[in-house]
Amino acid sequence: MRKKAALRIIISVILFAVIFFALQRLLMPKYMTESKEGAMIQEYYQNAGDNDVVFITDCEVYENFSPVKLWNEYGIPSIIRGSAQQMIWQSYYLLEETFRYESPSVVVFNVMTMTYDSAESVGDQSKMEAYNRMTLDGMRWSKSKVSSIKASMTKEEKEKSGIWSYIFPILRYHDRWNDLKEEDFRCFFKQDQVTDNGYLMQVKVNPVKDDYPRIPLVSYQFGDICYEYLDKIRLLCEEHNCQLVLVKAPSLSPIWYDEYEIQILDYANEHDLLYINCLEHLDEIGIDWNQDTYDQGLHLNVYGAEKLTVYFGQILRDECLLQDRRSDSSLSEKWTEKTRLYDQRKERMEKERDQEADIQP
């Protein structure tokens, strides 16, 4: 009898766990049609390994650099570990995790994130919590994820459920019943790929209309925590014999002030780092603000991203001495398939864009 009772208890516990985690999986956002940035972090694991370059931080990398273009032009395999409003401590822990999956020769870090030294500096706390989720929920469980959660939680998150809502996301998403969509069921087991090795493609064209005002700030000084984590990133790269390259993407807004530039130049010079401010090379890159942006200069569309990638690939080849690996048959086979999917996505999105334009009044 005792054995039967014990067996019933075990079966009940297993059944409860299955139902619990199934409900949790169903209620968690899938980010397939809206806020696609939330699906990017988990996509990394399908493409990890054998990447010579890892781009890291926020939309200034994942919408401005094309790994497929970099491969087809230079034979350099790369991946982007980007997410919306990625804070510098999140970049560090993502990079720490990355080195457990692969050994890149170069890490490219976009410096605009140095201007955000706290969740409060982003603005709306509820918005920052949503950004945290888009970065942290997709990470696999590890010491790096736990550390990133602890470093990232807003004051409101800590006061409510703290880390428990990350361990059990159903505590955060239990009220999504009314928001469930077809994709929540369709992508229950496996989600669609929304990026191409971390690049989030945009094909629409929305030209720059006016100059963005350079409104004076109270302070231009980067926060101590930003320097602390930039040091951590630099030392982590050194530990793994990996070159750290600093870059400022060619985004016109938010404004990149001269006072910011001086601080990054000083840091790069002090630590002998390569730093490229793409805003100073727009003519060489060939950016046309009438054609190469989908949101009036905040980010590049695919046509601008491909131009920037061709320009930056020369730097990776000539300054970082990365080799063309297209002669590697197994690697080339993988990237041939990635290119096929990339071209297919581009063609489909262009068709949808043109159809949308045709029905505009």
N, C-alpha and C positions, 0 to 999 in steps of 0.2 A: 504493500500500500504506500509506504513511504517513497519507494522508487517511482510509483505512478504519480504521486503528488509532486515530487520533485521534477518529473518529466513535464507535467502540466505547467508548472511554474516556468520552466525553461522555455517551453513552447510559447507561453504567453508573453514572456519578456522579448523573445525573438520577434514575435508578431507585432508587438507594440513598437519595437525599434524599426521594423520594416515600414510600418504605417507612418511613424513619426518622420523618418528620413524621406519617405516618398512625398509626404505633404510639404516638408521643408523644401525639397527639390522643386516641387510644382510651384510653390509660392515665391521662390527667389526669382528676381527679374532675369530674363534671358538676353536682353539688349540686342535683339536681332534687327529691329526696325527703328527703334527710338534709342537715343543715347548709346550708340554702338560702341562708344569708348569703354563702356563697362564690360565688354566681352573680350577686350584685347589682351589683358594680362594672362588669362587662362589659355589663350591661343599659343603663347610662347612654347609651352611644353611639347606641342606637336611639331615644332620647328627647331627645337633646341639641338645644339651639337654641330660642330664643324663650321661655326661662323667666325670669320676673322675679325669682324667689326660688330660691336654692339652699340647702338644708339640708345640713349636713355634720357628721360624726363618727359615733358608734356607735349601738347599739341604742336609746339614749334619744331619737334622732330617727327612725330608720327603723321603729320600732314604735309611735311616739307621735303622729306627724303624718301626715295623709292629704292628699296633693296633690289628689286627685280631689274631696274635700270642700271644699278651699280654692277650687278652681275653681268648683264649683257654688254655693257660698255668696257668693263675692266676685268671681269672674271673674279671679282671680290665678293665672297659670300658674306652677307650681313643680316642683321635682324634688329628690329626696334622694340625696346621694352618701354613703351610709352603708355600714359594714361592721362585722363583729364585732370588738370590742376595738380599734377604730381609734385608733391613737396620734396625738398632735397633729402630729407631723412628717408622718405619712401624710396627715392632713387638709390640711396646707399644700400638699403636692405634688399632691394630688388637685385642690385649688382652683386651683393654678397651671395645671394641665392644663385645668380647666374653662373658664378665661378664654380658652383658644384655640378653644373650641367655641361659646361664647356670651358675652353681656354682661349678666348679671343686675343688677338694681338693688339687691338686698338679698342678703346672705349671712347665714344664721342658724347660729351656732356654739354647740354645747352644751358647757357649761363643766365637766361632770363629768370629762372627759378630762384636765383639768389636774391631777388627782390621781395620774396615772400618768406618771412621768418616766423610766422605763426598762423594758426587757423584764423585768428582775428584779422590778419592782414589781407585775407582773401575777401572778407566781408561777411555775408549772411552765414551764420553758423549751421543752419539746416542745409544750406547748399554745400558747405564744406563737408558735412557728414555724408552727403550723397557722393561727393567726390572721393572721400575715403573709401566708401563701399566699392566704387568702381575700380579702385586700385587694389584693395585688400582682400575682398571676397574671392577674387580669382586666383590668388596665390595658393599654392599647395602648402599644407601645414609643415612648418619647420620652425626652428629657432628664429630664423630671419623674419618670418611672418609674425610671430608673437611679438618680437621686438618692434616691428614696424607698427603693429596695432597699438602697442603701449605708447609709442612716440607720436602717434597720429590722432588719437581720440580727442574730440573736442570736450570742453568742460561739460556740456550738456550730456554727451554720451557717457562720460565717466559717472555723472550723477544718476543716470538712469540705470543702465544694466552693465556698463563697463565692457570688459572683454567677453562676457558671456554671450552677448548678442552677436559676436563674431564667431564664437565656438558653435552656437546654435542660432543661425540666422533667422530661424522661424520666429524668434523673439522680436525681430525687427520687421519682418514681412508678414506677420500673421494676419494683417488686415487687408491683404492684397486680393481677397476673393473677388471683389467687385471689379478689379482691374485686370483680371486674367484675360489673356488673348489666345488666339489660335496658336501662336508661336510657343506659348507656355506648355502646351500639350505636344505639339510637333517636335519641339526641341528638348523634350523631357530627358531623353537619354543622351543625345548628342546634338550640340549646337552647330549652326552653320559657321563657316569661316567668314568673318566680316573684314579681315585685313589680308594683305599680301606681305607676309613676314613682318607684320607689325605696322605696315603702311596703310592708313585709312584713306582710300581714294576719294577724290572729289573731281567732278568734271564740269560743273557749272561755271559760268563766267559772270562775275559781278565786279566791274572795274572800280578802281579808286576814283572817288569823285572830288574830294577836297583833302587838303593837308590836315593831319591830326594836330591839334594844338599842343604845344609843349608847356603845359601848366606847371609853374614852379611848385616844388615839393617842400615840405617842412624839413625833411631830412632825406639825403640820398645815400646814407650809410647802410651797407649791408649788415644784417643782424649777426651777432656773434655766433648764433646757432648755425647760420648758413656757412660761415667760415669753418666752424667745427666739423660739419659734415662734408664740406668740400675737402678738408684735410683728410677725413676718413676715406673718402672716395679715392683721393690721390694715393694714400698709403696702401689702400687695398689693391690698387692697380700695380703699385711697385712690388707688393708682396707676391703678386701673380705674374710678374715680369710682363706687364701689359702697359702699353703707352696710353696715357690719358690726353685727349685732345679736347680743348674747350672751343665752343662755337657759339656765335650769336646768329640765329636764323634771320633771314631777311623779312621779318614781320614788321609792319609799320606801326602797329598798336598792339599792346601797350608801348609807350614811348621808351626807347632805350636812350637814357640821358648820358651826356658826356661824363658826368660825375660817376656813373656806373662803369663806363668804359675805362676810366682811369684806374679804378679799383681792380678790375679784371686784368688789365695790362700789368699792373704792379704785381699781382699774384702770379701771373704766368711768367713774368720775368724772374721773380724771386725763386720759383721752383722749376725753371727751365721747361715750361710747357708750351706746346704749340697752341696758339689761339687764333682763330679766324673769325673776324666780324664780317659776316656776309653783307651787311648793310653798306659796307665800304666797297663792295665789288659787284654792285648790281649791273653795271654795264658789261663787265667781263662775263658774268653769269648769263646775261641776255634777258633779264626779267623785263617784261612789258606789263605794266600795271593796268593796261587796258584789256589784257588777254589772260594773264597768268595767275589771277586770283579769283576765288569764288565768293569772297566776302569783303571786298573793298580793301584788300591789303593786309588783313589780319593774318591770313594764311594763304599759301599757294594752292592752286588746283593742280591736277596731275600734269598739266603742260609746264607749269612753272616748276613743280617738284622734279620733273625729269631734267630740266635745264640745270637746276641747282645740283642735282646728283651728278651730272656729267662734270660740272665744275669741281665739286668737292672730291669726286673720284680721282681726279688728277692729283690733288693734294695727298690723298691717301696712298696713291701709287708712288709719287715722287718724293714726298716728305716723310711718309711713314714706311716706305719701301715694301708695301704689300705686293705680293706676287699675283699674277694672273693664273687662276686655277682651273681654267676651262679645259685643260688637257686631262684633268682627273675625270675619268669616264663615269664613275658612280656619282660624283658630285654634279657633273654636267647633266646627267640624266634627271636628277632631282630638280635642278633649276630649269630644265626644259619644261617639266610639268608645271612648275611654279609660273613660268612665263606664259604658258598656255592659259592657265587660270587667270592670270593678271590681264592678258589681252582680252579674254572672254568677259571679264568683269568690266573692263573699260568700254568694250563695244556695247555691252548691255546697258550700262549707265548712260552712255552717249545717246543711245536709241531712246531711252526713257526721257532724257533731257529734251531731245528734239520733239518727241511726241507731246510733251508737256508744253513746249513752246508753240506747237501748232494749234493747240486748243485754247491758248490765251486769247482773250477778246481784243 
